[in-house]
Amino acid sequence: MGATTSSVGSSDSPRTVQSYARLAFAAVLALLAWSAFRGESGYVPLLGDIDLAIHEFGHMLFMPFGIPFLGRTMVILGGSLTQVVFPLLFVGYFLRKRDDGRRRDVFAAMVCLWWSAINLLDVAIYCADSRAGELMLLDGLAGKESDGHDWYNLLNGWGLLEHDTAIARWMRAIAALVCVASLAVAFWSELQLRRKQPGEASES
């Protein structure tokens, strides 16, 4: 009996440590989101540089070998679209059911959803700058000095340039809601696992 108890305790210990680590990580993500939404640039250290690479890849994705196969609009939109959608691929992977019918990892899926929300915030900031053109672009020029401002080109082409800040506000609102929801579900899913753990241990 004593041996059984000690083995259960030792097997539970790594899971408990992992659970605390995940909850701490979610708290860090909440702080980073708070900082990003309050800041002017929405920048998140390290993640911002990764997202920039994904954004630029998105342009190339819709223009393989220099050929815009879905038209110039999709080449321009492809950067922002890929930036937001890319993390959602991982959300789908982590929510996919395993052979036993359980989902793979809800917490990991919500972290990826948080990532997508942060990227949408970045796109909203870019969109809001359409007419102002104050953001510095990769070519080293401000948006108003360059013809490479994605959202100026998009909204101008769609006849919606004067609505840039209104559209950006909607994007930011959606980003905020998704961010809060993803973190709430992440915390909830991890706390649910911790609640189930003692019962599962006693049954084994």
N, C-alpha and C positions, 0 to 999 in steps of 0.2 A: 504493500500500500504506500509506504514511504517512498519507494523507488518511483512509483507511478506519479506521485505528486511532484517530486523534484523534476522528473522529465517533462511534465506539463509546464512547470514554471520556467524551465530553461528554454523550452520551445516558444513560449509566449514572449520572452524577453526581447528578442530581436524585433518582433512585430510591434511591441510597445514602443521601442526606440524609433522604429520607422514611422509610427503613427505620430509621435511627438515631432519628429523631423518634418513630416508633411504639414502638420498644423502650423509649425513655425514658418515653413516655406510659404504657405498661403498667406500668413500675416505679412511677410516681406513683400509678396506680390500686391497686397492691399496698400501698403505704404508706397510702393513704386507707382501704383495706379493713382493714388492721391496726389503724388508729386507731379505725375504726367498731366493730369487733368487741370491742375492748378497752374502749371507752367505755360509759358507762351509757345514753346517748341514741342511740348509733349514727349520730350526725349527720355528714353529709358536706357541707362548705361548698358553697353554691349549689345543689347537687343536691338537698339536703334541702328547700329552698323550692320547687323545681320539682315534687318528688314530692308535697308537700303539696297543691299545686294539682291534680295528677293525681288524688290521693286524693279530694278534694272533688268533682272532675268525675265520678268514678266513682259517687258517690251520686246525682248528678243524671242520669247516664246511665240508671240504672235507675228513675228517677222523672221522666220527661219531662213537662213542663207540670204538675208536681205530682201526677202519677198513677203510683202504684207498680204497674206492669203485671205484674211477676213476684212481687209480694208484698213485705211489709215486710222480711222476712229478706234478700232480695236487695238491697233498697235499702241496708240496713245493711252487708251484706257487700260490696256493690259498690265501696265506697271502697278497701278493702284488695285486693280481687280485681283491680280495674283498675290499681292501683299496681304490682302484680307482673306482670300480663299485658301491659301497655302496651309495655314494652321488648322483650318477646318477639315483637311484631309486626315490629320492626326486625331481630331475629335471623332471622326467616323471610325477610325481604326480602333481607338480605345473603347468605344461604345459597342463595338461588334461583339456579338455573343460567342462564347466559347462552346465547346462540345457539350459541356455540362449544363448549358442554358444560362449561365451567369454572364454578366458583362465583364469585359476584360479589366478595365480600371476607370471608374467614373472620375476619380480624383484627377488622374492624368488627363482625361478628356476635358475636364473643366479648366485645367491649367492652359491647355491649348486653346480653349474658347476665350479665355482671358487674353491670351496672346493676340487672337484675331480682333478682339475689341480694342486693344491698344493700337493695333495697326489701323483700325477704322478711325480712331482718334487722329492718328498721324495724317490720314487721307483727308479728314475734315479740316485740319489746319492748313493743308496744302490747298484745298478747295477754297477756303475763306480768303486766301491770299491772291485769288485770281485777278481781281482788278488792282489791288494794291501793289502786287509784284515786289514785295519786300524780301521774300525768302531767297536765300542764296542757293543757286542750283549747282549741279555738278560741273557745269562748264565754267564756274567761277564768277558768273554774273548773277545779278539780282533778276528776279522774274520779269520786271518791267524793262530790263535791258537785253533780255534774251527771247528768242522765239521758241524756246524749249520748255515753257511752262505748261505742263500737261493739262491742268484744269482750266487755265485761261483758254487754251486751244479747244478743249472739249466744250466748255460752256459757251464760248463765242460761236462755235460751230452749231450748237443746238439752239442758239438764240436765248440763252438763259444767263448771260454774263451778269446782268444786273441783280440776279437772285443768288449770287455766289455765297454770300454770308448766311442767307436763309437756308440754303441747301446744306451748308456746312453745319449750321445749328442742329438740323435734323440728324445729320450723321453723328455729331457729338453726343446728342441725346441718346441715340440708339447704342452708341459705343458705351456710354455710361451705364445704361440699363443692362447690357450684356455683361459688362465687367462686374457689376455688383451681383448679378444673378449667378455668374460662373463661380465667383468666390464663395457665395452663400452655399451653393450646391457642393462645392469642394469641401468646405468645412463640414457640412451636414453629412456627406458621404463618409468622410473619415470618422466622424463621431459615431455614426451608425455601425461602422465596422468595429470600433472599440467597444460598443455596447454589446454587440453579438459575441465578441471574443470570449468572455467568461463562460457563457452558456455552451459554446461549442467546445471549449476546453473540458468542461465537466462531463459532456456527453462522450468525449473520446476517452 
